[in-house]
Amino acid sequence: MPEKVVIIGSGPAGWAAAIYAARANLEPLLFEGTIKPEMIPLGQLAFTTEVENYPGFPFGNVRAFVESAVDKARHYNLPPAPNHTKDGQLHYAVQGVELMELMKQQALNFDTRVVSDDIVDVGLEGSVHQVIPASGEPIEAHTIIVATGARANYIGLESEEKYKNKGVSACAVCDGALPMYRGKPLAVVGGGDSAVEEATYLANLKNAATIYIIHRRDQLRASKIMQQRAFDHPNIELVWNSTVEEVLGDGQKVTGLRLKSTVDDSTRELEVGGMFAAIGHTPNTAFLKGKLEMNAKGYLKWTKAFRTNTSAEGVFAAGDVADDYYRQAITSAGTGCMAALDAERYIAELGV
């Protein structure tokens, strides 16, 4: 018998969709992905430290709540709690992994079934669709909710590829505290909120040296409040009108960057022990190419105003996989809710 709804992805959009679908008795089956970059369990938010702007999670003793709510078997996945205290208790904003584990637990509480596997293809012909996992047999489904998100971009240099995991990364939160980076000057490439957030995280680490933000223009694209954080931080230095021409190293680790001016084409070398790319994202839609309508950047298109419908009947898209503008946890969760409601109403019309 076909599944009522299969959800692909496990970020805020996927878990929100699962919660709403499960409470509507749609018995959702969710594929959370593996460790491949195309679809990471818990989504990109798992790479984020404190999340200050998700409503309902003010600063407080968050860890006590998380440990009481999340199954003890998954406590190993919780990162160390930030060392902020108030009145003798931990006092910090919820961390990305904590927020995602809470969402996952909420979906599990309503009997969402979770599979740790990737979906590599779909069959969208006919009224009953197929989802094809990397392992196991194809699964039939009346509806599919695609919530695969988007992944970080790299610059695309040969030298950058050479030094990946040797001083080149796209996630400061994941890698910035590793021994190879400690106490060394580091560079973050980009000019948006993500770049400032990455730089601020690095600059706040114990024994942090200078953190350079390298931007091709003469002003940041980040929001005003994020810009001010960069300008005010004593450990952050802005490098304007520059691009990375080459990642320099000794064969084992990064030792510097060759920068090229966007004003006069001159070059100079900057001594750093690591480089973090923060230059945008690519939607995880490769397995859907030719199956669903996308925009020029590869994001899925919503085909009805204020709805999550895609170009295929019974297939809905939620979160960053269809959003190249807002890309926030709260908007992703909101569209996950919308997709589940759209799927529920579609199934009701089918009379399933």
C-alpha positions as semicolon CSV with decimal commas, in nm:
position;residue;x (nm);y (nm);z (nm)
1;M;0,000;0,000;0,000
2;P;0,143;0,343;-0,090
3;E;0,254;0,575;0,188
4;K;0,028;0,875;0,240
5;V;0,323;1,113;0,260
6;V;0,700;1,076;0,229
7;I;0,915;1,363;0,351
8;I;1,266;1,403;0,212
9;G;1,491;1,607;0,440
10;S;1,535;1,671;0,811
11;G;1,588;2,042;0,864
12;P;1,327;2,277;1,014
13;A;1,104;2,232;0,707
14;G;1,116;1,853;0,719
15;W;1,046;1,822;1,091
16;A;0,769;2,082;1,084
17;A;0,607;1,896;0,796
18;A;0,640;1,569;0,988
19;I;0,480;1,715;1,302
20;Y;0,180;1,850;1,113
21;A;0,143;1,542;0,893
22;A;0,166;1,306;1,189
23;R;-0,094;1,498;1,389
24;A;-0,323;1,474;1,084
25;N;-0,289;1,093;1,093
26;L;-0,096;1,085;0,766
27;E;0,163;0,851;0,922
28;P;0,461;1,029;0,759
29;L;0,777;0,848;0,658
30;L;1,077;1,082;0,672
31;F;1,418;1,026;0,510
32;E;1,668;1,226;0,713
33;G;1,972;1,168;0,490
34;T;2,320;1,050;0,581
35;I;2,645;1,239;0,621
36;K;2,662;1,332;0,252
37;P;2,671;1,709;0,189
38;E;2,357;1,690;-0,025
39;M;2,131;1,605;0,270
40;I;2,272;1,608;0,623
41;P;2,068;1,479;0,917
42;L;1,918;1,776;1,104
43;G;1,994;2,007;0,812
44;Q;2,228;2,306;0,788
45;L;2,110;2,435;1,126
46;A;2,313;2,155;1,280
47;F;2,620;2,362;1,186
48;T;2,499;2,668;1,375
49;T;2,580;2,762;1,733
50;E;2,337;2,985;1,922
51;V;2,013;3,069;1,741
52;E;1,895;3,403;1,877
53;N;1,606;3,473;1,641
54;Y;1,384;3,164;1,660
55;P;1,066;3,272;1,846
56;G;0,992;3,093;2,170
57;F;1,355;3,031;2,263
58;P;1,484;3,328;2,464
59;F;1,811;3,314;2,654
60;G;1,782;3,085;2,955
61;N;1,877;2,748;3,098
62;V;1,809;2,580;2,764
63;R;2,020;2,270;2,823
64;A;1,810;2,154;3,116
65;F;1,499;2,167;2,899
66;V;1,668;1,998;2,603
67;E;1,796;1,710;2,815
68;S;1,454;1,661;2,969
69;A;1,276;1,659;2,632
70;V;1,513;1,471;2,400
71;D;1,550;1,094;2,427
72;K;1,858;1,011;2,633
73;A;1,982;0,784;2,356
74;R;2,048;1,095;2,143
75;H;2,216;1,310;2,410
76;Y;2,552;1,212;2,259
77;N;2,464;1,436;1,963
78;L;2,425;1,749;2,176
79;P;2,722;1,989;2,153
80;P;2,882;2,130;2,468
81;A;2,663;2,398;2,622
82;P;2,803;2,753;2,586
83;N;2,977;2,869;2,900
84;H;2,742;3,160;2,970
85;T;2,585;3,185;3,314
86;K;2,338;3,404;3,497
87;D;2,251;3,365;3,864
88;G;2,465;3,054;3,872
89;Q;2,283;2,876;3,586
90;L;2,355;2,825;3,217
91;H;2,208;3,115;3,025
92;Y;2,228;3,107;2,647
93;A;2,015;3,098;2,332
94;V;1,924;2,758;2,194
95;Q;2,195;2,604;1,975
96;G;2,121;2,478;1,625
97;V;2,162;2,109;1,710
98;E;1,952;2,150;2,026
99;L;1,669;2,314;1,831
100;M;1,677;2,045;1,564
101;E;1,684;1,762;1,818
102;L;1,381;1,915;1,987
103;M;1,198;1,931;1,653
104;K;1,293;1,571;1,577
105;Q;1,174;1,458;1,920
106;Q;0,842;1,635;1,868
107;A;0,794;1,454;1,537
108;L;0,888;1,120;1,696
109;N;0,641;1,181;1,975
110;F;0,365;1,169;1,713
111;D;0,502;0,844;1,565
112;T;0,683;0,982;1,262
113;R;0,891;0,703;1,111
114;V;1,249;0,808;1,037
115;V;1,491;0,641;0,794
116;S;1,861;0,733;0,788
117;D;1,909;0,712;0,413
118;D;1,931;0,935;0,107
119;I;1,678;0,956;-0,173
120;V;1,859;0,933;-0,506
121;D;1,568;0,947;-0,751
122;V;1,193;0,986;-0,779
123;G;0,930;0,866;-1,020
124;L;0,653;1,118;-1,061
125;E;0,446;0,966;-1,339
126;G;0,089;0,877;-1,252
127;S;-0,113;0,950;-0,941
128;V;0,107;0,736;-0,717
129;H;0,472;0,842;-0,703
130;Q;0,792;0,656;-0,626
131;V;1,085;0,755;-0,407
132;I;1,404;0,558;-0,456
133;P;1,644;0,538;-0,160
134;A;2,016;0,471;-0,188
135;S;1,954;0,147;0,003
136;G;1,645;-0,069;-0,015
137;E;1,348;-0,096;-0,247
138;P;1,154;0,191;-0,409
139;I;0,866;0,322;-0,200
140;E;0,529;0,430;-0,338
141;A;0,365;0,745;-0,203
142;H;0,053;0,946;-0,271
143;T;0,237;1,267;-0,182
144;I;0,599;1,376;-0,145
145;I;0,729;1,674;0,050
146;V;1,075;1,781;-0,066
147;A;1,265;1,955;0,215
148;T;1,625;1,885;0,118
149;G;1,753;2,239;0,178
150;A;2,066;2,391;0,028
151;R;2,438;2,345;0,090
152;A;2,732;2,581;0,120
153;N;2,931;2,694;-0,185
154;Y;3,307;2,704;-0,230
155;I;3,508;2,946;-0,444
156;G;3,609;2,681;-0,697
157;L;3,989;2,714;-0,695
158;E;4,216;2,416;-0,759
159;S;4,425;2,518;-0,459
160;E;4,109;2,541;-0,248
161;E;4,021;2,182;-0,336
162;K;4,377;2,074;-0,255
163;Y;4,353;2,213;0,097
164;K;4,000;2,110;0,190
165;N;4,017;1,957;0,539
166;K;4,373;2,090;0,561
167;G;4,274;2,445;0,645
168;V;3,992;2,512;0,399
169;S;3,635;2,473;0,522
170;A;3,285;2,605;0,459
171;C;3,177;2,578;0,821
172;A;3,354;2,767;1,096
173;V;3,115;2,630;1,358
174;C;3,201;2,273;1,257
175;D;3,576;2,310;1,225
176;G;3,690;2,640;1,377
177;A;3,775;2,496;1,719
178;L;3,997;2,220;1,576
179;P;4,362;2,228;1,686
180;M;4,484;2,321;1,336
181;Y;4,313;2,661;1,365
182;R;4,374;2,749;1,730
183;G;4,548;3,080;1,792
184;K;4,607;3,144;1,420
185;P;4,486;3,433;1,204
186;L;4,199;3,307;0,988
187;A;4,004;3,434;0,689
188;V;3,633;3,424;0,612
189;V;3,535;3,490;0,251
190;G;3,200;3,659;0,189
191;G;2,999;3,967;0,278
192;G;2,657;3,846;0,396
193;D;2,512;3,750;0,733
194;S;2,668;3,405;0,711
195;A;3,017;3,548;0,664
196;V;2,982;3,781;0,962
197;E;2,835;3,503;1,176
198;E;3,123;3,271;1,088
199;A;3,381;3,544;1,156
200;T;3,221;3,635;1,489
201;Y;3,218;3,273;1,599
202;L;3,588;3,238;1,518
203;A;3,673;3,570;1,681
204;N;3,505;3,462;2,006
205;L;3,699;3,138;2,040
206;K;3,954;3,113;2,319
207;N;4,295;3,254;2,215
208;A;4,150;3,379;1,884
209;A;4,390;3,577;1,665
210;T;4,283;3,823;1,394
211;I;3,989;3,710;1,184
212;Y;3,982;3,867;0,838
213;I;3,659;3,909;0,643
214;I;3,752;3,920;0,275
215;H;3,492;4,084;0,055
216;R;3,500;4,172;-0,312
217;R;3,319;4,503;-0,259
218;D;3,367;4,809;-0,037
219;Q;3,067;4,739;0,186
220;L;2,906;4,430;0,337
221;R;2,575;4,283;0,224
222;A;2,498;4,166;0,577
223;S;2,212;4,312;0,781
224;K;2,295;4,631;0,970
225;I;2,305;4,463;1,311
226;M;2,544;4,196;1,181
227;Q;2,764;4,456;1,013
228;Q;2,793;4,646;1,339
229;R;2,905;4,331;1,519
230;A;3,188;4,293;1,270
231;F;3,289;4,658;1,289
232;D;3,284;4,659;1,670
233;H;3,468;4,332;1,731
234;P;3,833;4,387;1,826
235;N;3,943;4,060;1,665
236;I;3,778;4,116;1,325
237;E;3,944;4,306;1,041
238;L;3,771;4,385;0,711
239;V;3,964;4,337;0,386
240;W;3,775;4,530;0,119
241;N;3,774;4,502;-0,261
242;S;3,957;4,171;-0,267
243;T;3,908;3,817;-0,394
244;V;4,102;3,500;-0,320
245;E;4,320;3,415;-0,618
246;E;4,500;3,122;-0,460
247;V;4,513;2,929;-0,134
248;L;4,876;2,898;-0,023
249;G;5,018;2,614;0,181
250;D;5,310;2,383;0,250
251;G;5,136;2,075;0,114
252;Q;5,004;1,974;0,453
253;K;4,821;2,283;0,573
254;V;4,713;2,632;0,471
255;T;4,971;2,904;0,536
256;G;4,815;3,201;0,358
257;L;4,607;3,343;0,075
258;R;4,700;3,533;-0,239
259;L;4,447;3,814;-0,273
260;K;4,366;4,002;-0,590
261;S;4,230;4,355;-0,583
262;T;3,899;4,417;-0,760
263;V;4,003;4,780;-0,809
264;D;4,343;4,763;-0,981
265;D;4,423;4,389;-1,024
266;S;4,720;4,410;-0,788
267;T;4,793;4,110;-0,565
268;R;4,923;4,060;-0,214
269;E;4,969;3,774;0,026
270;L;4,786;3,742;0,358
271;E;4,925;3,508;0,623
272;V;4,646;3,292;0,769
273;G;4,617;2,942;0,907
274;G;4,280;2,869;0,750
275;M;4,007;2,992;0,515
276;F;3,631;2,957;0,559
277;A;3,409;3,007;0,254
278;A;3,078;3,181;0,329
279;I;2,960;3,267;-0,022
280;G;2,613;3,130;-0,060
281;H;2,437;2,800;-0,112
282;T;2,333;2,550;-0,376
283;P;1,990;2,384;-0,346
284;N;1,994;2,007;-0,307
285;T;1,785;1,935;-0,614
286;A;2,020;1,740;-0,843
287;F;1,816;1,420;-0,803
288;L;1,507;1,611;-0,919
289;K;1,657;1,758;-1,237
290;G;1,416;1,712;-1,525
291;K;1,146;1,595;-1,285
292;L;1,031;1,926;-1,131
293;E;1,035;2,285;-1,251
294;M;1,321;2,494;-1,108
295;N;1,446;2,850;-1,133
296;A;1,778;2,953;-1,287
297;K;1,961;2,880;-0,960
298;G;1,817;2,529;-0,929
299;Y;1,564;2,606;-0,654
300;L;1,225;2,437;-0,686
301;K;0,945;2,661;-0,806
302;W;0,618;2,699;-0,621
303;T;0,355;2,694;-0,893
304;K;0,063;2,839;-0,694
305;A;0,059;3,162;-0,502
306;F;0,078;3,112;-0,123
307;R;0,095;2,735;-0,174
308;T;0,384;2,486;-0,170
309;N;0,275;2,302;-0,485
310;T;0,546;2,213;-0,735
311;S;0,505;2,139;-1,105
312;A;0,405;1,777;-1,027
313;E;0,069;1,689;-0,875
314;G;0,103;1,566;-0,520
315;V;0,460;1,692;-0,478
316;F;0,525;1,985;-0,245
317;A;0,840;2,178;-0,158
318;A;0,930;2,329;0,178
319;G;1,220;2,528;0,316
320;D;1,541;2,646;0,152
321;V;1,509;2,403;-0,138
322;A;1,244;2,644;-0,274
323;D;1,355;2,966;-0,102
324;D;1,655;3,156;-0,236
325;Y;1,552;3,481;-0,067
326;Y;1,472;3,444;0,306
327;R;1,656;3,121;0,396
328;Q;1,572;3,138;0,767
329;A;1,487;2,857;1,008
330;I;1,150;3,010;1,090
331;T;1,048;3,053;0,725
332;S;1,158;2,696;0,654
333;A;0,950;2,564;0,943
334;G;0,655;2,774;0,828
335;T;0,662;2,633;0,477
336;G;0,703;2,284;0,623
337;C;0,374;2,337;0,802
338;M;0,220;2,468;0,480
339;A;0,344;2,170;0,279
340;A;0,195;1,922;0,528
341;L;-0,141;2,102;0,517
342;D;-0,128;2,110;0,136
343;A;-0,049;1,737;0,131
344;E;-0,332;1,663;0,374
345;R;-0,585;1,849;0,160
346;Y;-0,458;1,686;-0,158
347;I;-0,494;1,340;-0,004
348;A;-0,845;1,428;0,118
349;E;-0,939;1,522;-0,239
350;L;-0,807;1,186;-0,358
351;G;-1,028;1,015;-0,104
352;V;-0,736;0,816;0,039
